[in-house]
Amino acid sequence: MHLNDLFSLKKKVALVTGGGRGIGKFIATGLAEAGADIIIASRKMENLQKTAQEIQKLGVKCLPVQCDIGVKEDIHKLVNTAKKEFGGVDILVNNAGVTWGAPTLDFPLDKWEKVFDVNVKGVWIITQEIAKIMKEKGGGKIINISSIMGFRGSPEEAHPAVPYNSSKAAINLLTMNLAIKLARYKIYVNAIAPGFFHTDMMGYLDKPEMKQLKDVMIMSIPIPKIGEEDDVKGLAVFLASKASDYVTGVVIPVDGGMLAK
């Protein structure tokens, strides 16, 4: 097969949760540039509609669907919409995620549960539902968005969000476990673990009082910069395409080399 065909996503349908902004938007754009029709889902319809308009200019379809991945009923509606409007899903990108900051010894249990409801339980629910569709279609690609924080602890001053790391570690192992269990159906499951990227979630680092911390963080990255759109969407296209048909169960850091230190 020609290299261009290996990476082509024409006639494919991709569902990207958390696709209205940040890394989800970066990935949705990359998949659209490779030819896929896109469904983007998140809680805020305003962000989704703006992103959908931009993606549609690439000559593909893009359907925005309001959905809270922490709510089971919302997930069911999203999956049913995908089946109704596109006949199913070939590529699932589990990008939607939340975090919550509070001192570790005072961290509220309800916020811990919220982080796990979205970052882990919601990912499992939608993955199970979409995997059933993929099995019927003869296969598919699932890309979970983890984090380098799923491999490590983090200082209280820089990242006072104790459940976040644990939730992403759970995603890493869920990725490996599902890769083994779903390979028989030609459903391949991998994960991307971003480092520091210019996104809304990392926006707190742009506050004047955080400048010194941000400078220290950048200095700790072997490739000393914050990640941008082009640093992640190429990998997402690879994992979504035929080019990765012999790759499953891996968690790939995209972090400028931080985990290598």
N, C-alpha and C positions, 0 to 999 in steps of 0.2 A: 504494500500500500504506500502511495506517495505521502511524503511527510505532511503536506498541506491537508490531505484527507485524514491523516491520523489525528490532527488537532482540530479539525472542523467539527462544529456543533450544530450544523444546519439540520433542520427537521427534528431537533431535540427540544424538550421543554424542561426548563430549570426553575425550581422553586427555591427562593432565597429568603429565609426568615431574617428579620432585622435588616431588610434590604433597602430601607429608606434613606440610610445615612451611614457614614463611617465605613468600616471594612466590608459590611454587607453591600453597600452601594458600590464600592470598588469592585467587588467580585461579580455582582450582577452586571455591571458595565462590561467587564471582561468577557463574561459568558455570552453577552449579547453581541459583542464585537466579533466573537467566534461563530456567530450565526444562530444561537439558541433563542427561542421565544422565552420570555421571562415572566414569572409570577413573583412579586415582591410582597412581603407581609410584615407588618409591625403594628404597634399600638396607635401610632400617630399618622392619620390619613393625610395630613398636610404634607409631611415629608415624603410619603409614598407617591402622592400625585405629582409632586415636583420632580422626583427621580424618574417616575414612569414617563413623563413628557420628554425628559432628556434621553432616555433609552430608546424611545420610539423613533427618535430622529436617526437612529442607527439602522432603521429599516426592518426592525423586528417588532413582534407584538410584546407588549408589557402590560400586565394586569396588576393593579394595586389592590390588595385585600387587607382590610383592617383585622388584626388578630393579636391577642395577647397569648403568647406561648405558655404562660403560666396558668391558663384557663382551658381545661379539657374541652369544653363545649366550643370554644373558639377554634381549637385545632380541628375538630370534626367538621366545622363549617368551612374552614380553609381547604381541607382535603376534598370535601364534596364539591367545592367550587372548582378546584383544579381538575377533577374528573369531568365535571359538567362542561367547562369552557375549553379544555384542551385534551380531554380523553385520558388524562393521567400525567405522570411525571417521570422523566428519565434521569434527572439530576436533582438531588436534594442537598442544599447547603444549610446546615444548622448553625446559623450565625447569631441569632437573637440571644442576648444575654444581659444580665443586670449585675450591678455591684452595689454595695452600700457601705459607707464609711462610718466607723464608730470605734472608740477605744476597745481593745480586745477584752479587757476584763469587765466592760460594761456593755458588750455587744448584745442587742436585744434578740431574743429567740425568734420573734415573728419576722425580723429582717433576715435572719439566717435561713429560715424556712422559705422566704420569698426568693432568695438567691438560688436555693436548690430546686424550688418549684419550676423556675424558668430555665436555669442553666443545666439541669440534669433531668428532672422528671418530664418537663415539656419536650426536651430533645428525644427522650425515649418514646413518648407517646406518638409524636409525629413520625419518628423513624419507623416504628412498628407499622403504622397505618400506610405510609408511603411504600415501605418494603413489600407489603402485600400486593400493592399495585405493580411494583417493579417485577415481582415474581411472575405475575400474570403476563406482563409484557416481554418477559424473557431476559430481564436483567436491568441493571442501572448503576448509577454512581452516587454514593453518599459521602459528603465532605463535612466533617464536623469542625467547627472553629473552636479550638482550645486556646491555650495561652502558655507562654513560657513560665507563667506563675504556677502552672500545673505540675512543674518539675521542681519547685523550690519554695522556700519560705521567703518572706519579705519584711523589711524593717517597718516598725510601727509608724515612724515619721513619714515614710514615703508611701506606704500603702496600708492604712488602717482598715482593712476589709477582710477579716480573718476567714470567712467562709468561701471567698472567691477562689483562692488557690485550691482549696479542697474540691470545689465543684468542678474545676477544670481538670484536676487529677482524675476525677471520676470519669470525665469525658474521654480522657486518654485511654483508660482501660476499657471503657465501653466500646470505643473504636476498635481496639484489638479483638475483643471478645466477639463483637458482631461480625467482624471481618471473617473470622473462622466459621461462624455459624451460618452466614449468608452466602459464602463463596459458592456453595452447591447450586445456588439460584442465579449465578453470574451477577450478583450484587456485590460491588466492591466498596469497601468502607475505609476511608483514610481521614486524617485530620491535619489541619494547619494550625501551628502554634505561633501566633504573632508575638513579637516583642513590643517595643514602644512605637506606636503609629500615631500620626496626626488624625485623631478622631475626637468626637464630642466627649467620649468617656474619659479621654486623657486631657480634656480641656483645662482641668484644674492646674496643670503644670504651666499654663500660660499666664497665670496670675503673677503680678509683680513680686509678691512675697515668696513665690516658688522658684524664682529665677536661679538662685544658687543651687537648689536641689536639682533643677532641670539640667543645669550645666554639668553637675557631677554625674548625673545619669548618662548624659551624652558621652562624657569622657570614659564611662565604663563600657561603652559599646565598641568593639574592635573596628567596625565600620562606623565612625563617629557621626551618626546622624539619626534623626527620627524617620521611621518608615513612611512611605507615600504610596499612592494608588498603584503605580507601576511595579512596586516591590512585591505585591501579593497577587495581582490578578493573573499573571502568567502561570503561576503555580496552580491556581484554581482551575484554569483552562486545561492544563495538563492532567490534573486529577479527574476532571469531568469528561475527558475525551478518550478515544481508543488508544491514544499514546500511552495510557497508564493501565492497560488491560492486564498486565502481569504485576501490578502493584496493589497490595491490599494490606490493611492492618498497621500502617505506619503513621507516625505523628511527626510531621516535618516542621522544625522551627524555622521561622522567618524573622530573625531577630538581630541581624547584623553581626552575628557571632557571639552573642552574650552567653549562651549555654556552653560554648566551647571553653570558656574561661574557667 
